[in-house]
Structures are given as structure tokens and as C-alpha cells.
Amino acid sequence: MNVPRKPRPKQTGTFIGVRVQPEHLQPLDAWIAEHPEPRPSRPEAIREALTEHLKAKGYLK
């Protein structure tokens, strides 16, 4: 099944390799599972969570 994805960003971002411990990975996967299809990938879910957090703290508009 081909699922449409968001278009690739116009600029390449900076790669940040992050290891996620089980106490964070399991809740992340549960949060992803609650999303309707197409579900976000783990990296996309982390970017979304980071964006929401930075907006809530006033660092992003």
C-alpha cells in the first residue's frame, strides 16, 4: 500500500544522532500508534514533539 508522505523539506537539516532509552521509546511508539494512517515515523514523531515543546515554551512561533 503506497501512503502519501509529507514532501521533503526544501533545505537539508543538520543530522543529530540520538539514542532513545526504552523508557522513552515505548511511550513514543504508543503515541505513534494512536495516530491515524499514515502514522509518523519515529524521527517524524520526535520532530513533531520537539516542535510542540518549543512552541509551548515560546521559542517557535
NUPA-661322 format. One record per residue: residue number from 1; residue in three letters; x, y, z of N, C-alpha, C in turn. Coordinates in Angstrom, 1 decimal, decimal comma, always signed. Atoms other than C-alpha are relative to their C-alpha. Layout:
N
(NUM; "ALA"; (X; Y; Z); (X; Y; Z); (X; Y; Z)),
...
//
This chain:
61
(1; "MET"; (+0,9; -1,2; +0,0); (+0,0; +0,0; +0,0); (+0,9; +1,2; +0,0)),
(2; "ASN"; (-0,8; -1,2; +0,1); (+1,5; +3,3; -1,1); (-0,7; +1,1; +0,8)),
(3; "VAL"; (+0,6; -1,0; -0,9); (+0,9; +6,0; +1,6); (+0,7; +1,3; -0,3)),
(4; "PRO"; (-0,6; -1,3; +0,3); (+1,4; +9,7; +0,7); (+0,7; +0,5; +1,3)),
(5; "ARG"; (-0,8; -0,6; -1,0); (+4,1; +11,3; +2,8); (+0,1; +1,5; -0,2)),
(6; "LYS"; (-0,2; -1,4; +0,2); (+4,9; +14,9; +3,5); (+1,1; +0,2; -1,0)),
(7; "PRO"; (-1,1; -0,3; +1,0); (+7,1; +16,5; +0,8); (+1,3; +0,2; +0,8)),
(8; "ARG"; (-1,3; -0,2; -0,6); (+10,8; +16,6; +1,5); (+0,2; +1,5; +0,2)),
(9; "PRO"; (-0,2; -1,4; -0,2); (+11,9; +19,9; +3,1); (+0,9; +0,6; -1,1)),
(10; "LYS"; (-0,8; -0,6; +1,0); (+13,5; +22,4; +0,7); (+1,5; +0,1; +0,3)),
(11; "GLN"; (-1,4; +0,0; -0,4); (+16,7; +22,5; +2,7); (+0,3; -1,2; +0,8)),
(12; "THR"; (-0,4; +1,1; -0,7); (+18,7; +19,7; +4,2); (+0,3; +0,4; +1,4)),
(13; "GLY"; (-0,2; -0,3; -1,4); (+18,7; +19,7; +8,0); (+1,3; -0,5; +0,5)),
(14; "THR"; (-1,2; +0,5; -0,7); (+21,6; +19,0; +10,4); (-0,3; -1,3; +0,6)),
(15; "PHE"; (+0,2; +1,3; -0,6); (+21,9; +15,4; +11,3); (+0,4; +0,0; +1,5)),
(16; "ILE"; (-0,2; +0,2; -1,5); (+21,6; +14,7; +15,1); (-0,3; -1,4; +0,3)),
(17; "GLY"; (+0,3; +1,4; -0,4); (+22,0; +11,1; +16,0); (-0,3; -0,1; +1,5)),
(18; "VAL"; (+0,4; +0,0; -1,4); (+20,1; +10,4; +19,2); (-0,4; -1,5; +0,3)),
(19; "ARG"; (+0,4; +1,3; -0,5); (+19,8; +7,1; +21,1); (-1,1; +0,2; +1,0)),
(20; "VAL"; (+1,1; -0,1; -0,8); (+16,5; +6,6; +22,8); (-0,1; -1,2; +0,9)),
(21; "GLN"; (+0,1; +1,0; -1,0); (+16,2; +4,6; +26,0); (-1,4; -0,6; +0,0)),
(22; "PRO"; (+1,3; +0,7; +0,0); (+13,4; +2,0; +26,5); (-1,1; +0,8; +0,7)),
(23; "GLU"; (+1,1; -0,7; -0,7); (+11,5; +4,2; +29,0); (-0,5; +1,2; -0,8)),
(24; "HIS"; (+0,5; -1,0; +0,9); (+11,1; +6,8; +26,2); (-0,5; -0,6; -1,3)),
(25; "LEU"; (+0,4; +0,6; +1,3); (+10,8; +4,5; +23,2); (-1,4; -0,6; +0,1)),
(26; "GLN"; (+1,3; +0,6; -0,1); (+7,8; +2,6; +24,5); (-1,1; +1,0; +0,0)),
(27; "PRO"; (+1,1; -1,0; +0,1); (+5,7; +5,7; +25,2); (-0,1; +0,7; -1,4)),
(28; "LEU"; (+0,0; -0,6; +1,4); (+6,8; +7,2; +21,8); (-0,7; -0,9; -1,0)),
(29; "ASP"; (+0,7; +0,9; +0,9); (+5,7; +4,1; +20,0); (-1,5; -0,1; +0,3)),
(30; "ALA"; (+1,4; -0,1; -0,4); (+2,4; +4,2; +21,9); (-0,7; +1,2; -0,6)),
(31; "TRP"; (+0,5; -1,3; +0,5); (+1,9; +7,8; +20,9); (-0,2; -0,1; -1,5)),
(32; "ILE"; (+0,1; +0,1; +1,4); (+2,6; +7,0; +17,3); (-1,2; -0,9; -0,4)),
(33; "ALA"; (+1,0; +0,9; +0,3); (+0,2; +4,1; +17,4); (-1,4; +0,6; +0,1)),
(34; "GLU"; (+1,2; -0,7; -0,2); (-2,6; +6,5; +18,4); (-0,4; +0,8; -1,2)),
(35; "HIS"; (+0,2; -0,9; +1,2); (-2,2; +8,5; +15,1); (-0,7; -0,8; -1,0)),
(36; "PRO"; (+0,7; +0,6; +1,2); (-4,4; +7,7; +12,1); (+1,1; -0,3; -1,1)),
(37; "GLU"; (-0,9; +0,2; +1,1); (-2,8; +6,3; +9,0); (+0,1; +1,2; -0,9)),
(38; "PRO"; (-1,3; +0,7; -0,2); (-0,3; +7,2; +7,7); (+0,6; +0,5; +1,3)),
(39; "ARG"; (-0,6; -0,3; -1,3); (+1,4; +7,1; +11,1); (+1,4; +0,6; -0,3)),
(40; "PRO"; (-1,3; -0,5; +0,2); (+4,5; +9,2; +11,5); (+1,1; -1,0; +0,4)),
(41; "SER"; (-1,2; +0,8; -0,4); (+7,9; +7,5; +11,7); (+0,5; +0,5; +1,3)),
(42; "ARG"; (-0,5; -0,5; -1,3); (+9,8; +7,7; +14,9); (+0,7; +1,3; -0,1)),
(43; "PRO"; (-0,6; -1,3; +0,1); (+12,0; +10,5; +13,6); (-1,0; +1,2; -0,2)),
(44; "GLU"; (+1,0; -1,1; +0,2); (+9,0; +12,5; +12,4); (-0,8; +0,2; +1,3)),
(45; "ALA"; (+0,7; -0,2; -1,2); (+7,2; +11,9; +15,7); (+0,9; +0,8; +1,0)),
(46; "ILE"; (-0,9; -0,8; -0,9); (+10,3; +13,2; +17,6); (+0,0; +1,5; -0,4)),
(47; "ARG"; (+0,0; -1,4; +0,5); (+10,4; +16,3; +15,3); (-1,3; +0,7; +0,4)),
(48; "GLU"; (+1,3; -0,6; -0,4); (+6,7; +16,9; +16,0); (-0,1; +0,3; +1,4)),
(49; "ALA"; (+0,0; -0,3; -1,4); (+7,1; +16,6; +19,7); (+0,9; +1,1; +0,4)),
(50; "LEU"; (-0,9; -1,1; -0,3); (+10,1; +18,9; +19,7); (-0,6; +1,3; -0,5)),
(51; "THR"; (+0,6; -1,3; +0,5); (+8,2; +21,5; +17,6); (-1,1; +0,4; +1,0)),
(52; "GLU"; (+1,1; -0,4; -0,9); (+5,2; +21,4; +20,0); (+0,6; +0,5; +1,3)),
(53; "HIS"; (-0,6; -0,4; -1,2); (+7,5; +21,7; +23,0); (+0,6; +1,4; -0,2)),
(54; "LEU"; (-0,7; -1,4; +0,2); (+9,5; +24,7; +21,5); (-1,1; +1,1; -0,2)),
(55; "LYS"; (+1,1; -1,0; +0,1); (+6,2; +26,4; +20,6); (-0,6; +0,3; +1,3)),
(56; "ALA"; (+0,6; -0,2; -1,4); (+4,8; +25,9; +24,1); (+0,9; +0,9; +0,9)),
(57; "LYS"; (-1,0; -0,7; -0,8); (+8,0; +27,4; +25,6); (+0,3; +1,4; -0,6)),
(58; "GLY"; (-0,2; -1,3; +0,6); (+7,9; +30,4; +23,2); (+1,2; +0,1; -0,9)),
(59; "TYR"; (-1,2; +0,0; +0,9); (+11,0; +29,5; +21,1); (-0,4; +0,0; -1,4)),
(60; "LEU"; (+0,5; +0,1; +1,4); (+9,0; +28,9; +17,9); (-1,4; +0,7; +0,0)),
(61; "LYS"; (+1,3; -0,6; +0,2); (+6,0; +30,8; +16,5); (-0,9; -0,9; -0,7)),
//
